[in-house]
């Protein structure tokens, strides 16, 4: 069963990457998604610990935004 948290990480990565690539080149989607995911996991480290799955799903959302910008 997929946790709702993982879906939210994917959507946040996709959202931030899509917004940034409106003004910047498509490859920035990957950078932004990585930074947003990493900062969120570092923030959560004291509460729930670092979760690699959350980071990977955030970056995956950014990758989908990157790919969609390339095929436009």
C-alpha positions as CSV (number, residue, x, y, z in Angstrom):
1,X,0.0,0.0,0.0
2,X,1.3,3.4,-0.9
3,X,1.6,5.9,1.9
4,X,-0.1,9.3,1.3
5,X,3.1,10.9,2.4
6,X,4.9,9.4,-0.7
7,X,2.3,10.8,-3.1
8,X,2.6,14.2,-1.5
9,X,6.4,14.1,-1.9
10,X,6.0,13.3,-5.6
11,X,3.4,16.1,-6.0
12,X,5.6,18.7,-4.2
13,X,8.6,17.8,-6.3
14,X,6.6,18.1,-9.5
15,X,5.0,21.4,-8.4
16,X,8.2,23.2,-7.5
17,X,10.0,21.9,-10.6
18,X,7.2,22.9,-12.9
19,X,7.0,26.4,-11.4
20,X,10.8,26.9,-11.6
21,X,11.0,25.7,-15.2
22,X,8.5,28.2,-16.3
23,X,11.3,30.8,-16.2
24,X,14.5,28.7,-16.2
25,X,15.9,25.9,-18.4
26,X,14.3,22.4,-18.0
27,X,17.3,20.8,-16.3
28,X,16.7,23.1,-13.3
29,X,13.7,20.9,-12.5
30,X,16.0,18.2,-11.3
31,X,18.1,20.5,-9.2
32,X,15.2,22.2,-7.6
33,X,13.4,18.9,-6.8
34,X,16.6,17.5,-5.2
35,X,17.2,20.6,-3.1
36,X,13.5,20.8,-1.9
37,X,13.5,17.1,-1.1
38,X,16.9,17.2,0.7
39,X,15.9,20.3,2.8
40,X,12.6,18.6,3.8
41,X,14.4,15.4,4.9
42,X,17.0,17.4,6.8
43,X,14.2,19.3,8.5
44,X,12.5,16.0,9.4
45,X,15.7,14.3,10.6
46,X,15.1,15.0,14.3
47,X,11.4,14.0,14.2
48,X,11.1,11.0,12.0
49,X,14.6,10.4,10.6
50,X,16.0,10.7,7.1
51,X,13.7,8.8,4.7
52,X,15.3,7.9,1.3
53,X,12.0,6.9,-0.2
54,X,10.7,10.4,0.4
55,X,13.7,12.0,-1.2
56,X,13.5,9.6,-4.2
57,X,9.8,10.4,-4.8
58,X,10.4,14.1,-4.6
59,X,13.2,13.9,-7.2
60,X,10.9,11.6,-9.3
61,X,8.3,14.4,-9.4
62,X,11.0,16.8,-10.6
63,X,12.1,14.3,-13.2
64,X,8.6,14.0,-14.6
65,X,8.3,17.8,-14.8
66,X,11.8,17.9,-16.5
67,X,10.7,15.3,-19.0
68,X,7.4,17.1,-19.8
69,X,9.3,20.3,-20.5
70,X,11.5,18.5,-22.9
71,X,8.6,17.0,-24.9
72,X,6.7,20.2,-25.2
